[in-house]
Amino acid sequence: MTIIVTGAGGFVGRQLVQRLVDAGRPVVAMDNASDGAATGARAVVGDICSADVRAEAFRDGCDALVHLATVPGGAAEADPAASRRVNVDAMYDLLEDAKAAGNRPRIVYASSIAVLGDPLPGHGVDDNTPLAPRMIYGGHKAMMEPAVAMMHHREEIEGVSVRLPGILARPKGPSGMKSAFMSDLFHALRANQQFMCPVSPDATIWAQSVTCCVDNLMHALMMDIALMPPTRTVTLPAQRIAMSDLVSEVARQCNVSTHLVSYQPDAVLEAGFGAQPPLATPMAECAGFVHDGTLAALVTNALTVIAKE
């Protein structure tokens, strides 16, 4: 089963490619940087917008494609043309390439909770909540979910789109994501450093660890396709966490004081990433997707990955 992973050098991509290689799966690791492939994967380096680069990736066929490559939220706002080029045009080209290279290949598309927009309804979000993206990133992600569904219903691919919540904890350094502060907290406390949190202690986020995220992507690759709803899209289960609780648990596991953290809320960040209401994901859970289970497990999983970086 030849599996092509785009964004293979990214935060989630690295973990997924390693998991697939360890499982003995033939993997093609696509990324625009040369250090994106795990040992045992075939690396294809270049821009996914290039037809030549995609042709090299698909040269041996395609049984499955996991599409993680993206221009993320903050970067998409700064460069809408790049977002359209990568998040819309190249995504559709990848679907066409996969269809041509395989026999109804499995497509796992990493969408985002950004498609839901902001502000989110205070009473909660569930499988019936309409999409109302405000950010360019969320809008472009929302455009491509129906493309996956359309090709699935035309029996050209097997489509599985999963909306990712906040994934913890990303590596240190610029990511282009406005939600990066969630991961920065882990790195600061692990290093026993002070941290200025840009949302309030009562701010609530939806999150899962990268370990859990990769578990879900592996499940999306192997699951019974009939378990997916007709939209071919589910919002992944996530824990709803208050920032003060996250700070307390990270500090406890790092054996440092919560007094390292102070709060200076940014109204825009609070509205977009710190006001996430109760979340119900019955369709995803019925399809076999999961969250970390407990806040302690989420933090342990995230810190374990950081320790391996």
N, C-alpha and C positions, 0 to 999 in steps of 0.2 A: 504494500500500500504506500505509494509515493505521496508524501505530504509536503506541500509548499507552504512556507510560513513567511509572510511579509512582515517587515519591522522586526526581523529576527535578532537584531542587535539592541533592541529596546528593552525596557525594564521587564515587561511581561514576556516579550519574545525570547529573551535569553533563557528564562526559566522554562518556557514551554519547549523550546528546541532541545534543551538538555534532557528534559523528561522524555521526549520522543526518542532521542538517540539512545538513552538508557534502556528504553523499552524495545530497542532493536528495529525501530521504524526507519525506512529510508526517508531522509529529510532534505529538502532544498531550502536553504536559509537565505532569503532575500533581504538585503539591507543596503543603504547608501553609504555605509562605512565598512571598512575591510576587516574590522574586528568583531563582526556580528555573529559568526558561526561557531557553534560548539564543535569540538573534535568529533568527527564521524558524520557531520552534515556536509552536504555539498554547498559551498558558498557561491552566491551570485551577487556581485557588488555592482550597484548602480541605481539610477533613478527609475522607480516603477512607472514613471510617465513615458519612459523610452520603450518603444516597441521591440527594439533589439534586446534590451535587458530582459523584458518579459519573455521573449522567444527563447533566450538561453535558459531561463528558469523552467519553462514548460517543455523543453526539448525531449525529455524522457516520459512525457505524459503527465497526467495529474489525476490521482484518485481523490485527493482532498486538498483544499486550500483554506488556510487560516489567515484572515486578513486583519493584521494588527497595525500596519503602517498608517500613519496619519499626521496631519498638521494639527496639533492640539489647540485647545481653547484660546489661550492668550495669543499664541502665534497666528491662529486663524483670524482673530480680530485685527491683528496688526497687518496682515497680508491676506486679504480676502481672495485675491487672485490665485495665490499659492494654495489656499484651502480648496478652492474649486478645482484646480488642476490635479491635486493629489486625492482629496477626499471625495470628489465626484467623478471627474473624467477618468482618472487612472483606475478608480475602483470599478467603474463600469467596464473599462477595457479588460481588467483582470477577470471579471465574470465571463466575458466573451472568450477570452483566452482559455480559461479553465473549461468552459463548455466544449470548445473545439479540441482540447487536448485529452479529454477524458470521456468516460461513459457515464454520464450523469454524476459527476463528482460531488462529494460532500463539500459544501461551502460553509465555513463558520466565520461570520462577520462580526467583528467587535464594534458594536454600536455603543451608545453612551446614554446615561441618564440625562445628559444635556438636551436630548430631544424633548424632554418634558417641559423645559422652559423654566422661567422664574418670574414672579413668585409662584411657588407651588401651592396648591390648595391646602389650607391649614388643617382641614379635617383628615387629610391623608391622601395617599396615592395608592391606586390598585391597578389591576389589569384593564380597567375600563377608563382610566384617566386619559383624556385626549391629549395629543401632542400639541405643544405650544412653544416651540423653540424661540428664544430671543437672540442667543449668540449665533454667529455665523457657523461655528463648529457644530452646534446642535442642529441647526437647520440643514447643513449638508449631510450629517449623519441620518437625519430623518428622511431625506430624499432617497437615500440608498436602501433603506429597509424595504420599501415596496419593490425596488428593483430585484432584490433577492427573492422576495415572495413571488413576483411575476415569473421569473425564470423557473422557480420551483413548480409553479402551477402549470407551466408549459412543458414540464417534465424534461427540462434541459439540465437541471442541477438538483441536488438535495440541499435545500436552504435552511440554515439555522442562524438567526441573528440574535445576539445576546447583548443587552444593554448593561455595560459595566458601571458600577458605582465607584466611589473613591477606592483606589487600590493602594495598600500600604505595605511597606514604606519604600518609596522610590529612592534611588541613589541620590547622594548629595550633588549639587550643581544645578545649573539652569535646565529646566524641562519644557518651558513654554506653557506650562499649565498653571492656571490661576489657583488651583487647589493644592499646589505644591507645599503650602505651609503645613498641611497635615503630616507629610513625610518629614519635613524639616524638624518638626517637634521631636521625632524619634532620634534623629541624629544629634540634636543638641543635648538632650537628656542623657543619651548613651555616652556622650563625651563630657558630661557633668558641666555643661555650659548654659549660660542664661539664654532664654528664648522669649521673644516678644510675639505673642499670639495675636494675629490680626482679626480674630473674631472673639466674641465674648465667652465667658465660662459656660453660659447656658446655651450656646450655639449647638445645634444638632446636625450631625453628618450621617450619611449612609456609607458604610465601609465594609471591605473584606480584605484579607491579606492576599498577597500575590500568590502564596501557596494555594489558597482556596480558589483563587481566580484560575490558576492553571488546572486545578482539579476540574473545575467547571468546563474549561475549554477542552480538556481531554474527554470529558463526558459528552460534550457536544459533537466531538469527532466520532464517537463510537455508539451513541445512543440509538434506540429505535426511532427512526425519523417520524413514525406515526404519533409519537408522544407530543410533538410540537403542535401548537394551535394553528388555525388557518392563516393567520398573519405571518407565520414562520418566525415570530419575534417574541422574546420574553425579556422582562426586566429581571436581572439576577437577584436572588435573595441577598439581603445585606442587613447588617446590624445597624440600628439607629442609636448613635452614641452621642452623649453630651461631651463637649470638649473638656470640661472639668473632670469627667470620669476617665476620659482617655489620658489626660495628663496624669491623673492619680495612678492609673495602672502602669503606664510607661515608667513613671518615676519609681514605683514599687519594684518593678522587674529590673530596673537599672540600678536600684539601691541608691537613689539620689532624692533630694528634697523637691517637693512641688513648688517651693519658693523660688526655684530657678525660673519659673514661668510667670510672666506678667502679661497683662492683656491691654491691648489698644485697638479696639474694634474698628474696622473699616466698614462703612455702611454698605458699600457695593459688594465686598466679599461676604459680609454677613448675610445679605439678601440672596446672593447666588449660591453660597456654599455652607452657610451656617443656619439655615432655616428649613431644614428638610424634615417634613412631617412624618407621622407614622406611615410605614410602607408595608403593603400586603402583596405578595407575589405567588398566589396559589397556582397559576399556570406553570411557572418555572418549577415550583416544588413538585407538582404532579409529574413534571417531565424529568425529575431526578436531580435538579440543580440544588445547591446548598449554600449556606454561609458558614462561617467559622464555628458557630455554636455558642461561644461565650466571648466576652471581651478579653478575658485572660488568654484564651486560646489564640485570638486574633493577634494580640500584642506579642505573644510568644512566637507565633509563626513569622511575624514581620521582623522581629529582632533576630531571629535565626538566620533569615536571608541576609540581613545587614551584616551580620558577623562573618558571612562567607564572602562578602564583596572584597 
